[in-house]
Amino acid sequence: MNILDDLKLQYKTGGMVQKLIFKNIGCFLLSLVFFYSFSIGKFEIPYWVALSSDLNTFFRTPWTLVTFNFFHYGFFHLVFNMIVLHFSGRLFSTYFTDKQMLGVYLLGGIFSGIIFILSYFLIGNSGLLVGASGAIMAILLSASTYAPFMLLRIPLIGIVKLWHVTFVILLIDLIQLPLDNTGGHIAHLGGALFGFLYIKLLKSGTDLSKGISMILDFFFNLSKPKKKTPFKKVHRNTTKKSVNSFSEKDITQKQIDDILDKISKSGYDSLTKEEKEFLFKAGK
């Protein structure tokens, strides 16, 4: 088995965490081919892939609410996000299904993008946003809100509760908010807010991820070629049927002839009850 076949097998057999990591890496490789400028040594993600805070641009490219969650500005940006996705995704999978994880990832990312646009609009700023951080924070906060006292063993630190880890990550975002990458930190906090709200609504009986599952199933079935039922020609074995009919007719006629011969020789009264009934039915 070559490397490509091995990767395909891992993608098919792996859970949703692994699939999301593969998708992010795949998008990064695409951006490396199409969007990386070797002359200046950095990525130039176009506005039709990255999420723009400019409302006019956004209304022309609304799909960027989804695409920006799968692209990254650099290798270390990708690696850090995938480590956190692996960590938070494993925790989430302890309590929830793969479909719920995909729903939280997509909805959390969309929600974080909307918060980014609204925040930049209010503060009069503009910029482009890429990265899975908001979607990942939604997954992490979902797990933390559902099981805040889950015990984790952190190297060099020891055993801590899940909410301790989440609190530190959120605190770092809040501290860095006015310093650098304001839009990114706003998106992180927006995703975190969605994760918290998702669990609160889930506990009250509303699973927001079901909407995403229904939409994805609809488009998947729509793009799937419909299987045509093969036409089956049914051949009737008329020969066999006519043989059977002919044989039955012959037998009936023979019985009638035998009964009539008996009547001519011995009279009608010599017939048995069964023969009389048979002759009566045949006469009809």
Beta strands, then each sheet from edge to edge (+ up, - down):
strand 1: 36-37
strand 2: 42-43
strand 3: 51-52
strand 4: 128-129
strand 5: 151-154
strand 6: 158-161
sheet 1: 1+ 2-
sheet 2: 3+ 4-
sheet 3: 5+ 6-
end
